[in-house]
Amino acid sequence: MDITTTAGPGPGHAVMKLTGELDISTVGDIRAALAAAVTAYRQVVIDLTDLAFCDCSGIGALVAAKNSAARRGTHLTVRNIPDHLTRLLHITGTPLTATPHTGPAIGGAARHFPQGTAA
């Protein structure tokens, strides 16, 4: 599992790209990186384009990041969710609201965790 964080496109914004497998053996580092990002930035985009696999521990990390972001007033968006994860989210009853993301240099289909909603 690899995570790349890029600052921008604007001040207080970050794009985090997850690559590889997000599972019980990698989730600790990802949880820590997501927690640090939602603390350091006002807007965080998590890009899952290259996520090959995600188990329930990975979903837990995304939900924990969403909850932390909501508490801090950080806007958290997850984009390019692979079909295998969309299916897992559906099976587990973990809703995501689809929203277009129009910020510069971010683009692509996004799934948004609205603040104050349960995931």
Secondary structure, DSSP 8 states (H G I E B T S, - for coil): -EEEEEE-SSTTEEEEEEEEEESTTTHHHHHHHHHHHHHH-SEEEEEEEEEEEE-HHHHHHHHHHHHHHHHHT-EEEEES--HHHHHHHHHHT---EEEE--STTT-SEEEE--TT---
